[in-house]
C-alpha cells in the first residue's frame, strides 16, 4: 500500500474512532475490559513464546528502528517475566528479584517471576503496521499528551506483546494444585521516525496476583511487588547509572494499575519513552489520573534526607566487606567483597546480598542476620508517632556489635561504618568482621525465628542487648543454638538543631519475618528482614539466657553444664573427676591399678600415665621385656626403626651398621635419598647432608660401604622395609652386585620365574622365563665412575589404601585412614610436565597406575614401586582420550575418546587394540567396568540427549540404561560392595545410583557443585569438583558431605580412583 493511501485510510479511521474514544475518556469509572485490549492471537500474526519459567524470544527484527531514551534499536526481545528489552536477557536471578534500575534496557509492564509451564497461560508478540492498531495507538497517545508534540502523533509501526492468563512461579509440592491466580496484561510500543510511546494495558480482573516470592526465599513468606517501568540500562559513563522510571514499589501501587490511569481510562497507562529531541527520562501522560509512586533516578537532585522525607527510604545501599575469621579452627580472610542492600520502605523490608565470601565463612555467617538487620532497623516501617533509625543517625554513623555464640562461646565483632551518600544518593557502608564463628556444614540451612528487641536512645548513641535462638537443619537433623548480641550505634547529632520533641528513650523493633541463605553456585550470602518500629510492649523484656550459654552457671570448672528448659540446667563432672558437678575432685587412677604390674603409674589432673621401666618397652598399660639387650647403640636403633616401619605411612630412617654393630660413617635414607655423615655415636655431622641425585658426602676414608646407595640398593632397602625386613618366598626383592648395579638376571622371590633387566632395572621384553628355564642374560653395564642418581620426579606412595587423582600436569595421592581423608600426608605422586591428565585408574595386580593425556594424545602407565618411570603404551589414533577403566582380571583396559566419539579396548601393554563402539556417541566421557559380571558402563553427556549405556566387555548387547532426568553425567563408578552403578551429574547436581539393570534408582546427594570424576570405597564416595578444585567425600548411606581436600596448588582436578593394598572382587 502506498504511503498516501495508508495516510488517507488512517485519517478515515481516526474520524470513526474519535467519538468513541472521547466517550470512553469521559466515562469516569469505566474500567478497561478484556475485549478492549489491542487485538492479539496467532490469527493476528502473533508469534508464541515457548512455555517455561525463564524463556526469551529470538531477536525480533523491526521493519523500522524505534527510539528508546536517546538511542535507536532495530531488535526487540520478549521475556517470560513480563519484560521487553532491546538485548537478550541475563539469567532471571540477576534481575527478577532486584529493584529498578536494571543494568540492561528494560520495558516492564509487569516484571515478576512468571512461569507458563504446564500450559499456565501464553505470551504472544508481533510487529504491526495495520491501520486499526496504529489508529487506536494514536488516539491513546494524543489523549494522554494533548498539549505536547504528540497532538499530531501518527505512528508508522507498533510492537505488541500480550501476557494472557499467566501464573506466578510456584514451588512444586506433592498433592498441592497450582494457584488459580492468573494475570493478563499488554504492552504496545508505537513509533514514528522521531518518537516512541509505550502503552501499558491492564483489563478489569486482569491482575489476580501482585508480586512473586524470590526463589531463594520460598520457605519464607516474603513477596516482592511487581516492578513496572522503564530502565535505560548501563551507560558509557561507568560512574553514572542509566536513567529509569518506576511506577510501582508496593502491592497497593500494583493494584492501582487496573484501578487508576494516567490518561483517564482505569487500566490504561501511556508514556513517552524515546525521542530524537532531548529526553532526559520517560515522561508519563498526565490526563485525569494519579501517577502512583512514580520516581525517576534522573530527577533525584534533592538531598538524601529530603528524599527520605518524601518517600520513606532510599532504594539502595552499597558497600564493601572485609573480614578475618576463624571458622572453628580454620582461618578465612576476605577483602573488598561487595555488599548491596535493597529497601522496600513502604512496608519495612530490607534485602541484603554479600558476594564472593569464601564458602566456609559464608556458611558460618548464616545465623548473623544482624549484618543485614542494620538496614531493617534503619528503614523499619514506622508506627504512628515513632521513628526508625535513619531518622536519628542520618547517613553518617558507626554500628558496632559483639556476638557471642553458645554453647561454644565463639566471639565475633562486626563494625559497620556509614560514610554518607554517593553521587547517586546511595548510602555507602563499610563492614569489617573479625573473630571466631562456629562451623556449619555445607548441607545445613539456618532458620531464625521472628524476634523483638529494644533499642535505647540518647543524644548521639543507640544501644541494644538481646539474645537470639536459631536452628541448623539438614534432613531429619535439627540442632538448636543461640547467640548473645550487644549493639552500639553512634552518630553525630546536629549541634544547631533543637532535640526532637518527645524523643523516645526506648523503642521496640519487631522483626516479623527473617531468613538467611547462601547460594554456593552464585557465591552470594543473602539476608532478608521485615521490620516495624514502635513502642516497647510490657512483655518485651529480653528472654533470659540459659546460664549454660552465658557462663553464669554454678558448675565446677571441671564439669560440663547441660541446659534444660528455661534457665534450668544440670552439672556433670568431666571424665577423670568425681562429684555432684558443682564440686568435682580428681580421681586417682593409680589406686585402681590400671597400669602394667611392671610399670610406674603417674596421676595427673583428670587423667594418668604409665611408663615401662628400663629393660622393657610398651605403652605402660602393657610392658614387654626388651629383646635388644646386648645390642650396640646402632643395632638397637636399627631394631627400633624397623619396628616403627611396620606401621602404615611411617618413613623412618633405618641406621646402617657394620659387622661389629658400629654406625657406618655414611648414612642414607632409603625412602628420601638424602645422605649424611655421622659421628661414631650416630649423631649427624652438621653440613654434610646432601639432597637426592647429588654425590654423597665424603665421610672418612673411602670404602665400598661408604658410597651413596644406588638405585638398585635403595629400591632393595625400601622393599625390605616395606616387607618388614623379612620378605616372603613369593615377594620380589631386587638383586644388586657389589657395586650396586642390577644383576642382569632378576628372579621373583625363591621361584624360578626370572627375566633379564637393563642397567636401570627395567625388564627386557621377551626374556621372562618359563618354569624350569633360566633366561640367558648378558651384562651390559660397566662399573660407573659416578654413582647413578635417583629419579627426582617419582615419589613412592603411601602404604595402605589411598586415593590418586589427576590434576593437570601431575598425579597426586591422598591417603585414607578408614574412610577419612588424611590431608596432611597428601603429596604429588608423579609430575608429568606438558601433560593434561584426565582419566585415571589402577591395576592392583601389578601395582601400576594408568592415565589418559589429552595434551599428548596418549595413554601411559607407571609402576608405584620406587624408581619406576612412566611408560607410554598407546601413542597413536587418539584425539581426546578421557575416561579410562582397568579390568585387572582380564588384563584389559577400556577408554573413551570424545574427539573421535569412540570407545576402545586393548590389553594392558597396548596390544590387541579394538574399537568397540564408534556410532551413536556424541560426548563419551566416564567409563567403568564390573569384572565379575563382565559388564561395561559409560556416560555420554550429549547436551541434546545425555545417557548412560552398558554392554558386555566384548561390546555385545549394547543398551541404554538411563536417559531421563540427567544433564551432564561426568563421573561414573561401579561399587563392588553394594553392586550399584553410581554417577555424579554436573547438570542436575545429583549423585545417584541404580542397580546394574537400571532399576532401583535413588538419589544419594542432590546438592553437588560441579563434579567431574567419582570413585567408591567402603561406604563412601569421593569425587573431584571443579567449583571447589578439590576432592569431596560423601557418605553412601546418609548422603552427607563428610570432608573435603583442597590441594595447595589450585587448579581443576580430573580423574580419581582408589588404590588398595589388595585386589578387590570387582572395582571401578
MARTOR-802852 format. One record per residue (C-alpha): residue in three letters; z, x, y. Coordinates in steps of 0.05 Angstrom, whole numbers, plus 5000, padded with zeros to 4 digits. Each point is the difference from the previous one (the first is absolute). Layout:
BEGIN
AlaZXY
...
//
This chain:
BEGIN
Unk500050005000
Unk498150275069
Unk505650145050
Unk497849465050
Unk499749484945
Unk507050194976
Unk502849975071
Unk497049315009
Unk502949744936
Unk506850295018
Unk499849675068
Unk498449334968
Unk505850094951
Unk504750175058
Unk498249335034
Unk501649634935
Unk506650374989
Unk502550005072
Unk502949295000
Unk503150084931
Unk503450665018
Unk502449745067
Unk503049404965
Unk503250484948
Unk503050435055
Unk502949395036
Unk503649764938
Unk507050285011
Unk502650014928
Unk493949954955
Unk500850594953
Unk494050344969
Unk498149674934
Unk497550384939
Unk493249685007
Unk499450275071
Unk499850724979
Unk493450365009
Unk495549824941
Unk501150464941
Unk498650064926
Unk495150344955
Unk494849475015
Unk500550245073
Unk498250704977
Unk507150274996
Unk501650594955
Unk506249944956
Unk505350555000
Unk502450224931
Unk506549714976
Unk506150455004
Unk506150255037
Unk496850545043
Unk492449915000
Unk495050215053
Unk492949785011
Unk494250485000
Unk497750205070
Unk496549415033
Unk494150275042
Unk499649595064
Unk493249805027
Unk502550185069
Unk506050445016
Unk506249675028
Unk504850285051
Unk507450094984
Unk504250275057
Unk495450525032
Unk495950204938
Unk494149714962
Unk500049904924
Unk494449834952
Unk504249884938
Unk505849544982
Unk504749964940
Unk504049404977
Unk506650104963
Unk504249564956
Unk506150065044
Unk497549575058
Unk496650565038
Unk493150245025
Unk498450725019
Unk494350445023
Unk501850504945
Unk502249974928
Unk507449874990
Unk505350494976
Unk504649804943
Unk503849375018
Unk506850364996
Unk497850395062
Unk499349405045
Unk501749324970
Unk507650065008
Unk499850375067
Unk499849715069
Unk494650095052
Unk496750455018
Unk496050224939
Unk496650685001
Unk493249694987
Unk496149455038
Unk502749334979
Unk498349275015
Unk505649614966
Unk500049244998
Unk505850024949
Unk502050694976
Unk504649924940
Unk500350194926
Unk495049494973
Unk497949954927
Unk494149594974
Unk500850204927
Unk499649474947
Unk495749555043
Unk505249905056
Unk495149885056
Unk493650345023
Unk497750425059
Unk492949915029
Unk496250365054
Unk493150045032
Unk496150175063
Unk496849385032
Unk494849915054
Unk499049254992
Unk500349565062
Unk505549554972
Unk504950574991
Unk498050365064
Unk500449375041
Unk507049814976
Unk502450715012
Unk497249995070
Unk503549355017
Unk506850274977
Unk499250655039
Unk497749655064
Unk505849514995
Unk505050574992
Unk497250445055
Unk497349495052
Unk500650455062
Unk497850664969
Unk493350294984
Unk500349604935
Unk498349365038
Unk492750124980
Unk501450394935
Unk494349894951
Unk501350364934
Unk494250274959
Unk503950164937
Unk506449764966
Unk503950284942
Unk504449514961
Unk505550144950
Unk503849434966
Unk506350054958
Unk500349344961
Unk506449804964
Unk502350714988
Unk507050174973
Unk505250525015
Unk501250574952
Unk505549824951
Unk503450414947
Unk498249734932
Unk506149704965
Unk499749734930
Unk500449244999
Unk499549945076
Unk493649675027
Unk496950285063
Unk501949695067
Unk495949415023
Unk500050245072
Unk492850175020
Unk496950185067
Unk493249855032
Unk497750345064
Unk493650265031
Unk497750565046
Unk493549975040
Unk497350595040
Unk494749775050
Unk496150535039
Unk494150135046
Unk497450665024
Unk506050145046
Unk506149604976
Unk503749794937
Unk504849424994
Unk504549834941
Unk502049304978
Unk505949904952
Unk500449314969
Unk506049714963
Unk499049274977
Unk505649504993
Unk504250144937
Unk495850634992
Unk506050485004
Unk505049864945
Unk503150694997
Unk501450425062
Unk501350694972
Unk500650424937
Unk505250444969
Unk498950764997
Unk498450204929
Unk505350545003
Unk505349495019
Unk498249454953
Unk506949974969
Unk502949875070
Unk498649365039
Unk496650345059
Unk493649705027
Unk495450305053
Unk496649505045
Unk492450045000
Unk497050445054
Unk494649695043
Unk496150395053
Unk495550605012
Unk500750754996
Unk495250525029
Unk502250524948
Unk500850745011
Unk496850295062
Unk497150685017
Unk506550175036
Unk505250154946
Unk505749925050
Unk498149295018
Unk500249414954
Unk494149535001
Unk500749345036
Unk502249394961
Unk501549265011
Unk505149634957
Unk500649254998
Unk505849924951
Unk506650344984
Unk504349454970
Unk499249444951
Unk500149495056
Unk494450355037
Unk495849964936
Unk501449254996
Unk497649965073
Unk493150204976
Unk498349294976
Unk504849645046
Unk497650315066
Unk493750305030
Unk497650415059
Unk494049555014
Unk502949304991
Unk498749834926
Unk506050144955
Unk497850504948
Unk494350325040
Unk500950675036
Unk494950405040
Unk500050735021
Unk495350465039
Unk500150624954
Unk494250445022
Unk495650135061
Unk495050485030
Unk504349955063
Unk506950335002
Unk504849614955
Unk506950324996
Unk502349524947
Unk498749344966
Unk500249415049
Unk502349334972
Unk497449345024
Unk504849645047
Unk498249275002
Unk505249474981
Unk504350424953
Unk505950464996
Unk498750704972
Unk505950094956
Unk503050704995
Unk493650365019
Unk500650725022
Unk495650605013
Unk501450744993
Unk495450145058
Unk504349575046
Unk506850304982
Unk501150365065
Unk507049755015
Unk506150424980
Unk502649924930
Unk506349655022
Unk496049495038
Unk495549894940
Unk506349904959
Unk502449475048
Unk493449644994
Unk498750054926
Unk506650184966
Unk498250694971
Unk494750534993
Unk495249954942
Unk500450724978
Unk504750584991
Unk497250694983
Unk503650644981
Unk501050604955
Unk505150134945
Unk502950684979
Unk505050124945
Unk503550484954
Unk503249634941
Unk503250174935
Unk497949464951
Unk505650074950
Unk499450764994
Unk492750085018
Unk498350235072
Unk494449625034
Unk497350155069
Unk494949615041
Unk497550105071
Unk496349595051
Unk498549404955
Unk497749365034
Unk504449395015
Unk497149355024
Unk503749355014
Unk497049325014
Unk504349475034
Unk499149254996
Unk504749865057
Unk499649245000
Unk503849954935
Unk503650674997
Unk496050344945
Unk499050764998
Unk495550374952
Unk500650764993
Unk495450484962
Unk501250744990
Unk494250404970
Unk499750604955
Unk507350144986
Unk500350374933
Unk501049524942
Unk507150204979
Unk502649945071
Unk496249355015
Unk502749684936
Unk507150225016
Unk499549725072
Unk498449304976
Unk507249735010
Unk500250295071
Unk497249385035
Unk503950205064
Unk494250475014
Unk495649395013
Unk506049565016
Unk500650335068
Unk493749645023
Unk502849354972
Unk506250085045
Unk495950215060
Unk495349404997
Unk504249484963
Unk498849275014
Unk505049825054
Unk504449394993
Unk500949645067
Unk504550415046
Unk499750644958
Unk496050635007
Unk496650464950
Unk500850765001
Unk494050165044
Unk502949585056
Unk505550525006
Unk496850664980
Unk493149965029
Unk494950514974
Unk504650615001
Unk506050074954
Unk502850374940
Unk501849654935
Unk504550414953
Unk502549764933
Unk503850314944
Unk499349694931
Unk504650144941
Unk497749784931
Unk504949774946
Unk502250174948
Unk496850695007
Unk502150115073
Unk493350295019
Unk499450025076
Unk494049985045
Unk499450015076
Unk494249675036
Unk498450095074
Unk494749575035
Unk498250195071
Unk496049525044
Unk495950405051
Unk497249455043
Unk493049695000
Unk493350314988
Unk493849845043
Unk498649394957
Unk507249745011
Unk502150144929
Unk507150224988
Unk500550734975
Unk505350164948
Unk501850674967
Unk504149964936
Unk503750564965
Unk503349934931
Unk504850524973
Unk504850004941
Unk500349784927
Unk497949354968
Unk500649754928
Unk493950074955
Unk496249364984
Unk494950024942
Unk492849835018
Unk499949364959
Unk506049705035
Unk499849525059
Unk505549895052
Unk502449315021
Unk504549895060
Unk503349335010
Unk500149655068
Unk505950245042
Unk503649925066
Unk503050565042
Unk503750045066
Unk497850425059
Unk505150205054
Unk497450125070
Unk502450425059
Unk496750255064
Unk495550514967
Unk501349974925
Unk499649534941
Unk503750124935
Unk500049674932
Unk503650134933
Unk498349634936
Unk499050054925
Unk494049764961
Unk498749874927
Unk493350134967
Unk497349964930
Unk495150454963
Unk495849624949
Unk495250214945
Unk498449504946
Unk506649764972
Unk504050555034
Unk503749775063
Unk504850495033
Unk504449795059
Unk501750545052
Unk502250025072
Unk500450425063
Unk504250035063
Unk496550085066
Unk502550205069
Unk495149895058
Unk500450255072
Unk494749835052
Unk500550335068
Unk495749875061
Unk499950125075
Unk502349395038
Unk496849895068
Unk505050245052
Unk497149585056
Unk499849344963
Unk506149554993
Unk502449914929
Unk497349384966
Unk504249385012
Unk504049824939
Unk497650594960
Unk502749894929
Unk505150474971
Unk497749834928
Unk493649704972
Unk498149844929
Unk493350204970
Unk497949544943
Unk494850304954
Unk497249414961
Unk494650374961
Unk499350734983
Unk495650404952
Unk498150724986
Unk494150264961
Unk496850674985
Unk492550004983
Unk498850634960
Unk492549925002
Unk499749955076
Unk506350435008
Unk502949515051
Unk507449805006
Unk500749305028
Unk505849605029
Unk500049295025
Unk505749605031
Unk500849325033
Unk505649995052
Unk503949565047
Unk505250215052
Unk505649545022
Unk507549895004
Unk504950284950
Unk502049494948
Unk507249914979
Unk498750254929
Unk495450565021
Unk505050574990
Unk497050554957
Unk501249904926
Unk505450474974
Unk497450604961
Unk502850144931
Unk504850605005
Unk496150354945
Unk494050025048
Unk503350235065
Unk505150484968
Unk506349625020
Unk502149884928
Unk506650274972
Unk497150334937
Unk502050714984
Unk495150555020
Unk498650124926
Unk498949254985
Unk493949565006
Unk500249365042
Unk496849384968
Unk498449445050
Unk501349284981
Unk499349345037
Unk501350035075
Unk504750575017
Unk503150054931
Unk499150634959
Unk502950394941
Unk501150754990
Unk498650414937
Unk502050734990
Unk494250474988
Unk498950344933
Unk505250544991
Unk505349635039
Unk504949454982
Unk503949485040
Unk499249325032
Unk494250205045
Unk504250015063
Unk503650614973
Unk496550474950
Unk502650644968
Unk496250534962
Unk499749964924
Unk501750674966
Unk494650014947
Unk502850664972
Unk505949604972
Unk495149614958
Unk497450624963
Unk492749875016
Unk497950744996
Unk498650404937
Unk506450294970
Unk497650715016
Unk498349825072
Unk504249995063
Unk500549355039
Unk500049985076
Unk502049355035
Unk496449845065
Unk500649385047
Unk496649434963
Unk497350454945
Unk501250614957
Unk496350604971
Unk500350404935
Unk498450744990
Unk499050374935
Unk503950664992
Unk496750684995
Unk496550094934
Unk497949274999
Unk494349625032
Unk499049265015
Unk501649485053
Unk507549994987
Unk499749334964
Unk497050394943
Unk501050754991
Unk496650444948
Unk501750724983
Unk494850495027
Unk495350314950
Unk498250555049
Unk506250424992
Unk498050724990
Unk493549915039
Unk498250435060
Unk499449695069
Unk492449974995
Unk500349694931
Unk505249495021
Unk495849805061
Unk493949974957
Unk503549544951
Unk502649545055
Unk493149965034
Unk496649824934
Unk505149444991
Unk498749735070
Unk492550024989
Unk500749484946
Unk501349475054
Unk493749655026
Unk497550275067
Unk504250644997
Unk496450625028
Unk505450534992
Unk498550744993
Unk501550294932
Unk502250735008
Unk496350534961
Unk504550504962
Unk498350654963
Unk501950164929
Unk507050215021
Unk501149355038
Unk499350315069
Unk496049685056
Unk492950255004
Unk499050305070
Unk494049535012
Unk501249254994
Unk494549475005
Unk500749245001
Unk495849714943
Unk498849355038
Unk498650225072
Unk497150704991
Unk504850335050
Unk502450704981
Unk505850435027
Unk504350604984
Unk507249954978
Unk506050464999
Unk503450184933
Unk504749415009
Unk494149525008
Unk500349895076
Unk493349965037
Unk498250615042
Unk498649745070
Unk492850075024
Unk496950084931
Unk497749284986
Unk492449934994
Unk496049354999
Unk495649764943
Unk493350374995
Unk502450645034
Unk501750664966
Unk507250004974
Unk505050465035
Unk501450704973
Unk507049974970
Unk502250704978
Unk496050444953
Unk493549694977
Unk500549704931
Unk495949494961
Unk505849515004
Unk500250055076
Unk493149745017
Unk498949285023
Unk498849514943
Unk492849834988
Unk497149304997
Unk500650014924
Unk507250245003
Unk502049495053
Unk496649444962
Unk503450234937
Unk506950035033
Unk498949335034
Unk498349664935
Unk505950334965
Unk504549745055
Unk496849314992
Unk501350034924
Unk507250205012
Unk498850714975
Unk498549784929
Unk493149704990
Unk498549584939
Unk494950234949
Unk494849525028
Unk500850205074
Unk495250495033
Unk502650645032
Unk495050495032
Unk499550684965
Unk499750605047
Unk498850744986
Unk504350585025
Unk496650005068
Unk500849255009
Unk492849814984
Unk498349414957
Unk498850214928
Unk492749814987
Unk502049544943
Unk505149455014
Unk503049554947
Unk503949355003
Unk507150144979
Unk500550244929
Unk493849624978
Unk493350314984
Unk496449615055
Unk497650575045
Unk494850135054
Unk497350555044
Unk501850055074
Unk497050385059
Unk503950465046
Unk503149415037
Unk502349654937
Unk494749475001
Unk497249784932
Unk493150254982
Unk495949404980
Unk498149954927
Unk505350494974
Unk505449524978
Unk501250134926
Unk500149544941
Unk505749994950
Unk500550684966
Unk494650335041
Unk501950515054
Unk495150085058
Unk497250685016
Unk502550155071
Unk497750645035
Unk504350285057
Unk496149975066
Unk505150265050
Unk501950725014
Unk507150135025
Unk500049815074
Unk501950485055
Unk503149435041
Unk504249464967
Unk496649315002
Unk502649525053
Unk502349294985
Unk495749425023
Unk503149765066
Unk497149305003
Unk502849734934
Unk507449804998
Unk503049824933
Unk502249274998
Unk506949734988
Unk502949914931
Unk500549284976
Unk496449385026
Unk496750035068
Unk494649685041
Unk493850375022
Unk496049745059
Unk493650195036
Unk500350155075
Unk493450245026
Unk499650754985
Unk506150044957
Unk503549704940
Unk507549895007
Unk505549894950
Unk506049535010
Unk505450054947
Unk503649384973
Unk507449944982
Unk499649394955
Unk495749575046
Unk502850285065
Unk495650455044
Unk502750715005
Unk497150105069
Unk503750655015
Unk496650354942
Unk492949765014
Unk494950565009
Unk492650175000
Unk497250114930
Unk492950225017
Unk496550185066
Unk492649844996
Unk496850215065
Unk493849625020
Unk501349444950
Unk501749265008
Unk503749814937
Unk499849254986
Unk500849814927
Unk505350364958
Unk502749944929
Unk503650424949
Unk498750224928
Unk506950024967
Unk497550374938
Unk497450625034
Unk504349935063
Unk493949995046
Unk498949615064
Unk492949735014
Unk497349795067
Unk493849765036
Unk497650345064
Unk495649585046
Unk498750595046
Unk497750474946
Unk497149424957
Unk503450294939
Unk505249854947
Unk504950574985
Unk506350144961
Unk505650514998
Unk505650164952
Unk507149905024
Unk501950654967
Unk501750575049
Unk494150455015
Unk494749474986
Unk493949925044
Unk495849385016
Unk494049894956
Unk494049575022
Unk497449594941
Unk495049515032
Unk495650325054
Unk493949575005
Unk497749285003
Unk505849765044
Unk500049725071
Unk506849695013
Unk504450064938
Unk506449615012
Unk504149704943
Unk501750424939
Unk503449824934
Unk501750444940
Unk500349764927
Unk504350544968
Unk499049694931
Unk492450064999
Unk499850615047
Unk495549615048
Unk499849885075
Unk497149425039
Unk498349985074
Unk496949555053
Unk494850225051
Unk499649545061
Unk493950375026
Unk495949894937
Unk503549334983
Unk501050274930
Unk505550084947
Unk499450604954
Unk503850354944
Unk500050704970
Unk504250434955
Unk505650385036
Unk495850635002
Unk494349625034
Unk495649954938
Unk497049364969
Unk499349685069
Unk497649284999
Unk499149455053
Unk503649374977
Unk498049535058
Unk495250065058
Unk498549275016
Unk504249455034
Unk504250525035
Unk500750055076
Unk506250405016
Unk503450214935
Unk506550365014
Unk506249994955
Unk499550084924
Unk505349974945
Unk500050074925
Unk504149694944
Unk499250514944
Unk503849584949
Unk495849375005
Unk493750385019
Unk498849645066
Unk497150255066
Unk501649665067
Unk497250125069
Unk499949695070
Unk494149865046
Unk502049875072
Unk493349695018
Unk501649655065
Unk495849404981
Unk502649924929
Unk505850464981
Unk501950014927
Unk503650344943
Unk496050114936
Unk501350254930
Unk496250244938
Unk501150394937
Unk500450765006
Unk492850034975
Unk497649535056
Unk499349394955
Unk502449295015
Unk499950085076
Unk503249415036
Unk503349805065
Unk507649964995
Unk502049805072
Unk495449775057
Unk504049515042
Unk505550115051
Unk498650745005
Unk497550405060
Unk500150764996
Unk502650204931
Unk500850755012
Unk505150184946
Unk500249834926
Unk504850204944
Unk501449794929
Unk507549984985
Unk501050204927
Unk507249734998
Unk498749295023
Unk492749994977
Unk498049755069
Unk493950185041
Unk502250065073
Unk496450115065
Unk501650145074
Unk495649625049
Unk499250255072
Unk496649355019
Unk505149494975
Unk505850505009
Unk502449824930
Unk502150374937
Unk498149554941
Unk500050044925
Unk496549634943
Unk499750044925
Unk494050404973
Unk496249354987
Unk500949765073
Unk505549494986
Unk507150005026
Unk498250245069
Unk506050105046
Unk501650315067
Unk504950595000
Unk500050135075
Unk496149655055
Unk501550445061
Unk496550664987
Unk497150395058
Unk493550354980
Unk500650234928
Unk494850474971
Unk502050214930
Unk505649784953
Unk503350234935
Unk505649704958
Unk505950374969
Unk506049684966
Unk501949385041
Unk496850245064
Unk493350035034
Unk498250575047
Unk494249945048
Unk496950415056
Unk499649655067
Unk495150155057
Unk504349675054
Unk506250394982
Unk496250624974
Unk505050054944
Unk502249794931
Unk503549324994
Unk504149784939
Unk500749274979
Unk504549724946
Unk495849644949
Unk505249464983
Unk502749835070
Unk493850175041
Unk504550365050
Unk497950635037
Unk504950534976
Unk498050655035
Unk494450385035
Unk497950725007
Unk496450245062
Unk497350714994
Unk501250465059
Unk492450095008
Unk497749305019
Unk493149804975
Unk497349484953
Unk502350024928
Unk495049794947
Unk500950014925
Unk506850014965
Unk502150074927
Unk506250174959
Unk501150634959
Unk504449924938
Unk503350544959
Unk497049644940
Unk494049584984
Unk501549255006
Unk496949484955
Unk495149785054
Unk499450125073
Unk496049915064
//
